Amino acid sequence: MRLLDSFCRTSDVRIVTAGGSITEGTLTATLTFDPAHPIFEGHFPGQPVVPGVTMMQIVRELLETHVLRRKALVKEADALKFLTMIDPRENATILAEIKYGEKVVARFYNETTTFFKMTATLS
């Protein structure tokens, strides 16, 4: 199931390439979660929390859509850190920063909190 534009809408997507290279750069985006999405009926009723696996999927889909222009798989995850839960009622809109090249280094955050960090290799 594709999460972008259903579970999570994206806006303000920007890509800055490193030295003009299309294979290395930084993607930033604003993410807005839908607190009424069916995922939250099971995760968790009355206390919605953005599932960790969906955060990883959103990183992959952002890169597939805006950078790679192809399907990708997470080949290896060096580090996954779920630092603070994202309650879509309190933090419906957050920011994403994804540095890509040989490795992918991503984080989801707002002005005061880092929610998620990921270092991985895609194939």
OpenMM code with the backbone's topology and positions (N, CA, C; nanometers):
from openmm import Vec3, app, unit

residues = "MET ARG LEU LEU ASP SER PHE CYS ARG THR SER ASP VAL ARG ILE VAL THR ALA GLY GLY SER ILE THR GLU GLY THR LEU THR ALA THR LEU THR PHE ASP PRO ALA HIS PRO ILE PHE GLU GLY HIS PHE PRO GLY GLN PRO VAL VAL PRO GLY VAL THR MET MET GLN ILE VAL ARG GLU LEU LEU GLU THR HIS VAL LEU ARG ARG LYS ALA LEU VAL LYS GLU ALA ASP ALA LEU LYS PHE LEU THR MET ILE ASP PRO ARG GLU ASN ALA THR ILE LEU ALA GLU ILE LYS TYR GLY GLU LYS VAL VAL ALA ARG PHE TYR ASN GLU THR THR THR PHE PHE LYS MET THR ALA THR LEU SER".split()
positions = [
    Vec3(0.0832, -0.1173, 0.0000),
    Vec3(0.0000, 0.0000, 0.0000),
    Vec3(0.0885, 0.1247, 0.0000),
    Vec3(0.0609, 0.2142, -0.0877),
    Vec3(0.1333, 0.3405, -0.0950),
    Vec3(0.0807, 0.4341, 0.0141),
    Vec3(0.1710, 0.4911, 0.0917),
    Vec3(0.1330, 0.5759, 0.2041),
    Vec3(0.1255, 0.7232, 0.1691),
    Vec3(0.2126, 0.7687, 0.0767),
    Vec3(0.2099, 0.9098, 0.0396),
    Vec3(0.0762, 0.9431, -0.0246),
    Vec3(0.0226, 1.0544, 0.0134),
    Vec3(-0.1032, 1.1077, -0.0388),
    Vec3(-0.2268, 1.0349, 0.0114),
    Vec3(-0.2117, 0.9405, 0.1056),
    Vec3(-0.3293, 0.8829, 0.1717),
    Vec3(-0.3081, 0.8940, 0.3224),
    Vec3(-0.2163, 0.8194, 0.3761),
    Vec3(-0.1822, 0.8249, 0.5171),
    Vec3(-0.1074, 0.9543, 0.5502),
    Vec3(-0.0262, 0.9974, 0.4559),
    Vec3(0.0620, 1.1123, 0.4767),
    Vec3(0.0682, 1.1954, 0.3488),
    Vec3(0.0319, 1.3231, 0.3587),
    Vec3(0.0449, 1.4136, 0.2440),
    Vec3(0.1787, 1.4852, 0.2514),
    Vec3(0.2362, 1.5112, 0.1372),
    Vec3(0.3633, 1.5834, 0.1332),
    Vec3(0.3433, 1.7187, 0.0671),
    Vec3(0.4215, 1.8140, 0.1128),
    Vec3(0.4225, 1.9460, 0.0507),
    Vec3(0.5625, 2.0034, 0.0668),
    Vec3(0.5869, 2.1123, -0.0023),
    Vec3(0.7156, 2.1823, 0.0053),
    Vec3(0.8351, 2.0892, -0.0159),
    Vec3(0.8233, 1.9967, -0.1098),
    Vec3(0.9339, 1.9047, -0.1388),
    Vec3(1.0425, 1.9826, -0.2120),
    Vec3(1.1632, 1.9737, -0.1582),
    Vec3(1.2773, 2.0416, -0.2195),
    Vec3(1.3939, 1.9440, -0.2280),
    Vec3(1.4683, 1.9533, -0.3374),
    Vec3(1.5859, 1.8684, -0.3557),
    Vec3(1.7041, 1.9586, -0.3869),
    Vec3(1.8099, 1.9415, -0.3102),
    Vec3(1.9343, 2.0128, -0.3355),
    Vec3(2.0388, 1.9063, -0.3638),
    Vec3(2.0947, 1.9088, -0.4837),
    Vec3(2.1940, 1.8080, -0.5196),
    Vec3(2.3326, 1.8538, -0.4765),
    Vec3(2.4181, 1.7573, -0.4526),
    Vec3(2.5553, 1.7860, -0.4110),
    Vec3(2.6421, 1.8032, -0.5342),
    Vec3(2.6931, 1.9212, -0.5554),
    Vec3(2.7823, 1.9472, -0.6677),
    Vec3(2.7207, 1.9180, -0.8029),
    Vec3(2.5884, 1.9314, -0.8150),
    Vec3(2.5212, 1.9068, -0.9410),
    Vec3(2.4969, 1.7601, -0.9708),
    Vec3(2.5356, 1.6709, -0.8811),
    Vec3(2.5161, 1.5278, -0.9005),
    Vec3(2.3709, 1.4911, -0.8729),
    Vec3(2.3107, 1.4107, -0.9593),
    Vec3(2.1731, 1.3669, -0.9344),
    Vec3(2.1683, 1.2480, -0.8399),
    Vec3(2.2825, 1.1874, -0.8105),
    Vec3(2.2847, 1.0690, -0.7251),
    Vec3(2.3192, 1.1003, -0.5794),
    Vec3(2.3436, 1.2265, -0.5499),
    Vec3(2.3789, 1.2644, -0.4136),
    Vec3(2.3175, 1.4003, -0.3828),
    Vec3(2.2505, 1.4091, -0.2677),
    Vec3(2.1894, 1.5357, -0.2318),
    Vec3(2.1045, 1.5243, -0.1066),
    Vec3(2.0157, 1.6233, -0.0906),
    Vec3(1.9266, 1.6278, 0.0250),
    Vec3(1.7858, 1.6605, -0.0216),
    Vec3(1.6916, 1.5813, 0.0254),
    Vec3(1.5501, 1.6035, -0.0004),
    Vec3(1.4872, 1.6489, 0.1309),
    Vec3(1.4122, 1.7577, 0.1262),
    Vec3(1.3360, 1.8012, 0.2426),
    Vec3(1.1893, 1.8109, 0.2030),
    Vec3(1.1020, 1.7871, 0.3007),
    Vec3(0.9586, 1.7914, 0.2730),
    Vec3(0.8832, 1.8156, 0.4030),
    Vec3(0.7622, 1.8677, 0.3875),
    Vec3(0.6692, 1.8790, 0.4985),
    Vec3(0.5739, 1.7607, 0.4884),
    Vec3(0.5535, 1.6915, 0.5996),
    Vec3(0.4651, 1.5745, 0.6043),
    Vec3(0.3452, 1.6076, 0.6915),
    Vec3(0.2257, 1.5768, 0.6416),
    Vec3(0.1037, 1.5976, 0.7193),
    Vec3(0.0290, 1.4653, 0.7266),
    Vec3(0.0125, 1.4155, 0.8490),
    Vec3(-0.0557, 1.2876, 0.8724),
    Vec3(-0.2055, 1.3084, 0.8853),
    Vec3(-0.2821, 1.2108, 0.8396),
    Vec3(-0.4278, 1.2122, 0.8505),
    Vec3(-0.4671, 1.1350, 0.9760),
    Vec3(-0.5053, 1.2043, 1.0847),
    Vec3(-0.5390, 1.1343, 1.2089),
    Vec3(-0.6602, 1.0418, 1.1965),
    Vec3(-0.7401, 1.0574, 1.0903),
    Vec3(-0.8569, 0.9720, 1.0693),
    Vec3(-0.8257, 0.8496, 0.9833),
    Vec3(-0.6998, 0.8322, 0.9419),
    Vec3(-0.6634, 0.7200, 0.8559),
    Vec3(-0.6878, 0.5871, 0.9289),
    Vec3(-0.7354, 0.4833, 0.8569),
    Vec3(-0.7638, 0.3524, 0.9186),
    Vec3(-0.6457, 0.2873, 0.9912),
    Vec3(-0.5222, 0.3226, 0.9559),
    Vec3(-0.4070, 0.2668, 1.0267),
    Vec3(-0.4180, 0.2925, 1.1766),
    Vec3(-0.4699, 0.4098, 1.2123),
    Vec3(-0.4755, 0.4465, 1.3536),
    Vec3(-0.5851, 0.3734, 1.4308),
    Vec3(-0.6763, 0.3068, 1.3595),
    Vec3(-0.7768, 0.2264, 1.4290),
    Vec3(-0.7120, 0.1094, 1.5020),
    Vec3(-0.5986, 0.0625, 1.4502),
    Vec3(-0.5292, -0.0488, 1.5127),
    Vec3(-0.4004, -0.0075, 1.5826),
    Vec3(-0.3579, 0.1160, 1.5610),
    Vec3(-0.2268, 0.1594, 1.6155),
    Vec3(-0.2385, 0.2978, 1.6758),
    Vec3(-0.2969, 0.3238, 1.7780),
    Vec3(-0.3718, 0.2415, 1.8709),
    Vec3(-0.5057, 0.3094, 1.8943),
    Vec3(-0.6138, 0.2338, 1.9134),
    Vec3(-0.7455, 0.2943, 1.9322),
    Vec3(-0.7459, 0.3929, 2.0499),
    Vec3(-0.7887, 0.5142, 2.0229),
    Vec3(-0.7947, 0.6173, 2.1266),
    Vec3(-0.6623, 0.6849, 2.1553),
    Vec3(-0.5531, 0.6288, 2.1097),
    Vec3(-0.4196, 0.6870, 2.1295),
    Vec3(-0.3361, 0.6626, 2.0042),
    Vec3(-0.3671, 0.7347, 1.8943),
    Vec3(-0.2974, 0.7083, 1.7680),
    Vec3(-0.1483, 0.7414, 1.7749),
    Vec3(-0.0691, 0.6530, 1.7157),
    Vec3(0.0752, 0.6696, 1.7065),
    Vec3(0.1168, 0.6283, 1.5654),
    Vec3(0.1993, 0.7102, 1.5015),
    Vec3(0.2501, 0.6758, 1.3682),
    Vec3(0.3422, 0.5550, 1.3839),
    Vec3(0.3096, 0.4423, 1.3182),
    Vec3(0.3934, 0.3221, 1.3301),
    Vec3(0.5334, 0.3434, 1.2712),
    Vec3(0.6322, 0.2839, 1.3361),
    Vec3(0.7696, 0.2965, 1.2898),
    Vec3(0.7899, 0.2479, 1.1477),
    Vec3(0.7265, 0.1379, 1.1132),
    Vec3(0.7423, 0.0831, 0.9784),
    Vec3(0.6894, 0.1804, 0.8724),
    Vec3(0.5875, 0.2598, 0.9069),
    Vec3(0.5370, 0.3566, 0.8095),
    Vec3(0.6361, 0.4711, 0.7895),
    Vec3(0.7114, 0.5057, 0.8932),
    Vec3(0.8130, 0.6104, 0.8780),
    Vec3(0.9206, 0.5650, 0.7796),
    Vec3(0.9635, 0.4394, 0.7928),
    Vec3(1.0619, 0.3848, 0.6997),
    Vec3(1.0059, 0.3828, 0.5577),
    Vec3(0.8803, 0.3445, 0.5433),
    Vec3(0.8154, 0.3388, 0.4124),
    Vec3(0.8051, 0.4781, 0.3504),
    Vec3(0.7743, 0.5788, 0.4304),
    Vec3(0.7632, 0.7157, 0.3786),
    Vec3(0.8975, 0.7635, 0.3253),
    Vec3(1.0071, 0.7335, 0.3957),
    Vec3(1.1403, 0.7696, 0.3467),
    Vec3(1.1632, 0.7057, 0.2100),
    Vec3(1.1350, 0.5781, 0.1998),
    Vec3(1.1551, 0.5056, 0.0735),
    Vec3(1.0681, 0.5644, -0.0378),
    Vec3(0.9397, 0.5901, -0.0093),
    Vec3(0.8498, 0.6438, -0.1117),
    Vec3(0.8899, 0.7842, -0.1560),
    Vec3(0.9369, 0.8671, -0.0635),
    Vec3(0.9831, 1.0009, -0.1027),
    Vec3(1.0998, 0.9914, -0.1989),
    Vec3(1.1955, 0.9036, -0.1696),
    Vec3(1.3097, 0.8873, -0.2597),
    Vec3(1.2683, 0.8266, -0.3932),
    Vec3(1.1815, 0.7259, -0.3904),
    Vec3(1.1343, 0.6648, -0.5155),
    Vec3(1.0653, 0.7683, -0.6040),
    Vec3(0.9813, 0.8498, -0.5447),
    Vec3(0.8989, 0.9449, -0.6196),
    Vec3(0.9785, 1.0641, -0.6716),
    Vec3(1.0646, 1.1200, -0.5886),
    Vec3(1.1269, 1.2481, -0.6217),
    Vec3(1.2729, 1.2395, -0.6655),
    Vec3(1.3390, 1.1279, -0.6386),
    Vec3(1.4815, 1.1190, -0.6716),
    Vec3(1.5093, 1.0018, -0.7646),
    Vec3(1.4757, 0.8809, -0.7214),
    Vec3(1.5143, 0.7611, -0.7953),
    Vec3(1.4317, 0.7377, -0.9212),
    Vec3(1.3025, 0.7730, -0.9141),
    Vec3(1.2084, 0.7499, -1.0252),
    Vec3(1.1960, 0.6009, -1.0581),
    Vec3(1.2132, 0.5178, -0.9518),
    Vec3(1.1989, 0.3727, -0.9659),
    Vec3(1.1710, 0.3145, -0.8277),
    Vec3(1.1292, 0.1900, -0.8253),
    Vec3(1.1081, 0.1197, -0.6995),
    Vec3(1.2434, 0.0918, -0.6338),
    Vec3(1.2442, 0.0905, -0.5016),
    Vec3(1.3666, 0.0605, -0.4273),
    Vec3(1.3310, -0.0249, -0.3064),
    Vec3(1.4297, -0.0958, -0.2584),
    Vec3(1.4141, -0.1758, -0.1372),
    Vec3(1.5189, -0.1323, -0.0368),
    Vec3(1.4852, -0.1442, 0.0904),
    Vec3(1.5855, -0.1208, 0.1940),
    Vec3(1.6725, -0.2456, 0.1979),
    Vec3(1.7950, -0.2307, 0.1549),
    Vec3(1.8890, -0.3428, 0.1484),
    Vec3(1.9482, -0.3707, 0.2861),
    Vec3(1.9814, -0.2637, 0.3572),
    Vec3(2.0431, -0.2775, 0.4890),
    Vec3(2.0087, -0.1537, 0.5710),
    Vec3(1.9689, -0.1746, 0.6947),
    Vec3(1.9411, -0.0639, 0.7859),
    Vec3(2.0484, -0.0645, 0.8937),
    Vec3(2.1373, 0.0340, 0.8883),
    Vec3(2.2459, 0.0426, 0.9859),
    Vec3(2.1950, 0.0919, 1.1206),
    Vec3(2.1011, 0.1840, 1.1169),
    Vec3(2.0485, 0.2410, 1.2409),
    Vec3(1.9053, 0.2873, 1.2202),
    Vec3(1.8199, 0.2469, 1.3104),
    Vec3(1.6813, 0.2944, 1.3142),
    Vec3(1.6567, 0.3396, 1.4569),
    Vec3(1.6246, 0.4663, 1.4735),
    Vec3(1.6011, 0.5190, 1.6073),
    Vec3(1.4652, 0.5870, 1.6108),
    Vec3(1.3765, 0.5316, 1.6907),
    Vec3(1.2441, 0.5873, 1.7113),
    Vec3(1.2511, 0.6611, 1.8450),
    Vec3(1.2751, 0.7905, 1.8397),
    Vec3(1.3100, 0.8676, 1.9580),
    Vec3(1.1895, 0.9186, 2.0371),
    Vec3(1.0866, 0.9606, 1.9665),
    Vec3(0.9656, 1.0126, 2.0298),
    Vec3(0.8465, 0.9733, 1.9441),
    Vec3(0.7396, 0.9273, 2.0081),
    Vec3(0.6202, 0.8886, 1.9328),
    Vec3(0.5599, 1.0106, 1.8630),
    Vec3(0.5040, 0.9850, 1.7448),
    Vec3(0.4319, 1.0900, 1.6726),
    Vec3(0.2831, 1.0642, 1.6900),
    Vec3(0.2178, 1.1488, 1.7665),
    Vec3(0.0725, 1.1458, 1.7813),
    Vec3(0.0175, 1.2419, 1.6762),
    Vec3(-0.0552, 1.1921, 1.5755),
    Vec3(-0.1002, 1.2783, 1.4654),
    Vec3(-0.1994, 1.3862, 1.5089),
    Vec3(-0.2546, 1.3731, 1.6283),
    Vec3(-0.3446, 1.4779, 1.6786),
    Vec3(-0.2645, 1.5956, 1.7331),
    Vec3(-0.1453, 1.5690, 1.7855),
    Vec3(-0.0613, 1.6738, 1.8429),
    Vec3(0.0452, 1.7231, 1.7457),
    Vec3(0.0935, 1.6345, 1.6604),
    Vec3(0.1984, 1.6676, 1.5632),
    Vec3(0.1558, 1.6207, 1.4248),
    Vec3(0.0469, 1.6753, 1.3760),
    Vec3(-0.0036, 1.6337, 1.2448),
    Vec3(0.0935, 1.6710, 1.1338),
    Vec3(0.1676, 1.7800, 1.1523),
    Vec3(0.2616, 1.8250, 1.0505),
    Vec3(0.4022, 1.8269, 1.1079),
    Vec3(0.4926, 1.7566, 1.0386),
    Vec3(0.6333, 1.7528, 1.0783),
    Vec3(0.7190, 1.7722, 0.9538),
    Vec3(0.8488, 1.7757, 0.9726),
    Vec3(0.9426, 1.7928, 0.8617),
    Vec3(1.0233, 1.6657, 0.8409),
    Vec3(1.0629, 1.6432, 0.7170),
    Vec3(1.1499, 1.5311, 0.6818),
    Vec3(1.2738, 1.5861, 0.6137),
    Vec3(1.3879, 1.5293, 0.6490),
    Vec3(1.5139, 1.5604, 0.5818),
    Vec3(1.5787, 1.4277, 0.5479),
    Vec3(1.6097, 1.4083, 0.4198),
    Vec3(1.6692, 1.2826, 0.3746),
    Vec3(1.7942, 1.3148, 0.2928),
    Vec3(1.9081, 1.2787, 0.3475),
    Vec3(2.0341, 1.2925, 0.2735),
    Vec3(2.0578, 1.1598, 0.2036),
    Vec3(2.0834, 1.1653, 0.0753),
    Vec3(2.0984, 1.0421, -0.0010),
    Vec3(2.2265, 1.0452, -0.0831),
    Vec3(2.2764, 0.9287, -0.1095),
    Vec3(2.3991, 0.9050, -0.1846),
    Vec3(2.4266, 0.7571, -0.1702),
    Vec3(2.5481, 0.7241, -0.1306),
    Vec3(2.5792, 0.5833, -0.1055),
    Vec3(2.4920, 0.5279, 0.0078),
    Vec3(2.4684, 0.6106, 0.1079),
    Vec3(2.3798, 0.5776, 0.2204),
    Vec3(2.2649, 0.6773, 0.2223),
    Vec3(2.1575, 0.6385, 0.2891),
    Vec3(2.0441, 0.7270, 0.3134),
    Vec3(2.0431, 0.7583, 0.4619),
    Vec3(2.0431, 0.8871, 0.4946),
    Vec3(2.0359, 0.9309, 0.6339),
    Vec3(1.9138, 1.0215, 0.6431),
    Vec3(1.8139, 0.9758, 0.7195),
    Vec3(1.6869, 1.0479, 0.7252),
    Vec3(1.6522, 1.0840, 0.8689),
    Vec3(1.5744, 1.1899, 0.8822),
    Vec3(1.5189, 1.2246, 1.0128),
    Vec3(1.3844, 1.2933, 0.9935),
    Vec3(1.2942, 1.2685, 1.0881),
    Vec3(1.1658, 1.3370, 1.0962),
    Vec3(1.1711, 1.4208, 1.2230),
    Vec3(1.1307, 1.5469, 1.2130),
    Vec3(1.1475, 1.6381, 1.3255),
    Vec3(1.0500, 1.7555, 1.3163),
    Vec3(1.0437, 1.8335, 1.4232),
    Vec3(0.9786, 1.9639, 1.4204),
    Vec3(1.0717, 2.0628, 1.4897),
    Vec3(1.0209, 2.1784, 1.5279),
    Vec3(1.1076, 2.2825, 1.5840),
    Vec3(1.1775, 2.2386, 1.7127),
    Vec3(1.1170, 2.1504, 1.7896),
    Vec3(1.1702, 2.1160, 1.9209),
    Vec3(1.2080, 1.9690, 1.9386),
    Vec3(1.1644, 1.8814, 1.8483),
    Vec3(1.1779, 1.7381, 1.8722),
    Vec3(1.2238, 1.6650, 1.7474),
    Vec3(1.3151, 1.5691, 1.7649),
    Vec3(1.3465, 1.4737, 1.6591),
    Vec3(1.2721, 1.3456, 1.6937),
    Vec3(1.1873, 1.3000, 1.6006),
    Vec3(1.1029, 1.1831, 1.6237),
    Vec3(1.1686, 1.0524, 1.5792),
    Vec3(1.2435, 1.0601, 1.4684),
    Vec3(1.2897, 0.9379, 1.4012),
    Vec3(1.4191, 0.9675, 1.3285),
    Vec3(1.5126, 0.8709, 1.3344),
    Vec3(1.6362, 0.8774, 1.2569),
    Vec3(1.6596, 0.7424, 1.1909),
    Vec3(1.7122, 0.7453, 1.0713),
    Vec3(1.7360, 0.6222, 0.9970),
    Vec3(1.8618, 0.6370, 0.9134),
    Vec3(1.9480, 0.5356, 0.9170),
    Vec3(2.0617, 0.5262, 0.8261),
    Vec3(2.0483, 0.3919, 0.7563),
    Vec3(2.0444, 0.3933, 0.6234),
    Vec3(2.0186, 0.2705, 0.5491),
    Vec3(2.0829, 0.2760, 0.4118),
    Vec3(2.0850, 0.1594, 0.3480),
    Vec3(2.1271, 0.1462, 0.2099),
    Vec3(2.0090, 0.0941, 0.1305),
    Vec3(1.9801, 0.1569, 0.0183),
    Vec3(1.8715, 0.1128, -0.0698),
    Vec3(1.9300, 0.0428, -0.1900),
    Vec3(1.8502, -0.0459, -0.2490),
    Vec3(1.8949, -0.1108, -0.3738),
    Vec3(1.7948, -0.0809, -0.4825),
] * unit.nanometer
topology = app.Topology()
chain = topology.addChain("A")
for resn in residues:
    res = topology.addResidue(resn, chain)
    for name in ("N", "CA", "C"):
        topology.addAtom(name, app.Element.getBySymbol(name[0]), res)
